[in-house]
């Protein structure tokens, strides 16, 4: 059995990581006219965090992959 109980995807995000995700989320919600308190915004936020956890840390790439336009 592995000594490591959690993968890096299970580690909590640092505040700097969350700042990146928040900026992308706010930009996309604004650009796509999504109410930030809606279920669509919640789904978008979950997608952005999942992409970030998978290694996409560049904000423009996150925007593009999460459904936005290139920066």
N, C-alpha and C positions, 0 to 999 in steps of 0.2 A: 504494500500500500504506500502511496505517496506521502511524504512528510508535509507537503503543502496541501492544506485543506481547502483553500480558495484559489481560484484563478485570478489574474489581474482584473478581469471583468467584474469580479465580485467585490473588489476593493472600493471603499467610498471615494467619491470625487472630492478633490480639494476645492477650496473656495475659488481659486484661479480657474479651475476647470469649469465650475458652475458659472462663473462670470462669462466665459466663452459661450457656453450653452445658452445662457440668458440673453446675451446680445443677439445671437443668431435667432432665437425664438422671437424676441421683440421685433427684429427686423422683418422676419418672415410674416409674423402676424400683421404687422403694419402694411407690408407690401401686398399681402394677399387678402387684406380686409377681413381678417379673422378676429372676432372678439376674443380677447385674451382670457376671458372667464368662461369660454365655451368648451364643450367636449372636443371640438375640432382642435382647439388650442392645446388641450391636454394631450391628445393623441400626437400632435406635432411635437410637443415637448418630449414625450416619451421616445419618439423616433430620433430626435436630435441627441438625446442622452445615449440611446443605444448605439447610434453611429459613433459618438464620441468614445464610448467604451470599446468599440471595435477598432479604434485607432485613428479615426478621422478627426484630427485636431485643428486643421486649418479652417478658419471661419468661412471662407468663400466656398470651400469644398463641402462643408456642412450645409450651407445654404442651398447649394446646387443639388446635393443628394437628398435633402429633405423636401425638395419640391420648389425651391426658389430659382431665380435666374442667377446666372454667373455674375460675379461682382465686377 
